[in-house]
Amino acid sequence: PWSPLAGGFLSGKYRKGAPPPEGSRLERWKERLARNDTPRSWEVLAALDAIAAERGATPAQVALAWLLRKPAVTSVIFGARSLEQLDDNLAAADLELSDGDVARLDEASAIQLGYPYEFMKNVQGRW
């Protein structure tokens, strides 16, 4: 996928209720930051932070490793702006996420489809 870190939002440097770091991409692109300022986005970031702490990794590494666990994903296209970011992103290839980690991230990022799709899912789940 293109922009797997959501323009840097999933890198771990942005915090709810705090201004973006000075000089960061989302400091300049305030409309993109506003688009990410949703409960779902912050839940995904919280899950990335928790798993990163448990695994001794960075949120960016967890996000990239999560995508690489998806059967339909063969590679990710990231836009590292420094050698430090490049090294950090490349380390994601060696990060082993558990099925539980993937499930936590999938749950945090699940899109609520609303009516009638949630209704249909509930009805179909009864058979």
KAHU-V538906 format. One record per helix or strand. SS is the DSSP state (alpha for helix, beta for strand). FROM is the first residue (numbers start at 0). TO is the last residue. If there is no record, write none. Layout:
BEGIN
ss->SS from->FROM to->TO
ss->SS from->FROM to->TO
END
This chain:
BEGIN
ss->beta from->1 to->1
ss->alpha from->5 to->10
ss->alpha from->24 to->27
ss->alpha from->29 to->35
ss->alpha from->38 to->54
ss->alpha from->58 to->67
ss->beta from->76 to->76
ss->alpha from->82 to->93
ss->alpha from->98 to->108
ss->alpha from->116 to->123
END
